[in-house]
């Protein structure tokens, strides 16, 4: 595992809620009515499914083809909520054109230090778009160890860290064994939710 891009729960500036606690209160008063934009079955929808599970609420899910369409809809007030990330949305957040209700990272983002994490607001929600390197089944341990060492060195490179930081991407290196365990734990945790909403049918 190399990097993670934390999700930010974004909202149109006209909504009356300013954080996740206020959003959850509003969602409990109007179950299934607050619109949340995302691409069906993707990370942009799944973060709201996890929030529903963590907070005991229900949103009205609206599907879009991609980030650009979702951002346009969010800015235009066609939807109330949308998953955003730092690289795509920091300009709009700082200009007051979007609200950032909370971030799904264990720690606050130093680019927007006033934005609280979901955990700080009382919701057990850690989530991000994780990126890593895999190899075909049966690849020898020697080859795996060789590339793992190269990737570990890359993860520690200061220029690489700086470039990723500017995009709001966190370096979250895990070696082969730790990454495999992390994959399995994440799979086990999210599988019931994926089955519940029909994005996984096996």
Secondary structure, DSSP 4 states (H G I P E B T S, - for coil): --EEEE-EEEEETTSS--SHHHHHHHHHHSTTTSEEEE-TTSHHHHHHHHHHHHHT---EEEE-SSHHHHHHHHHTTSSSEEEE-HHHHHHHHHTTSEEEEEE-SSS--GGGTTSPBTTTTT-----EEEE-----TT--HHHHHHHHHHHHHHHT-HHHHHHHHHTTPEE----HHHHHHHHHHHHHHHHHHHHHHTS---
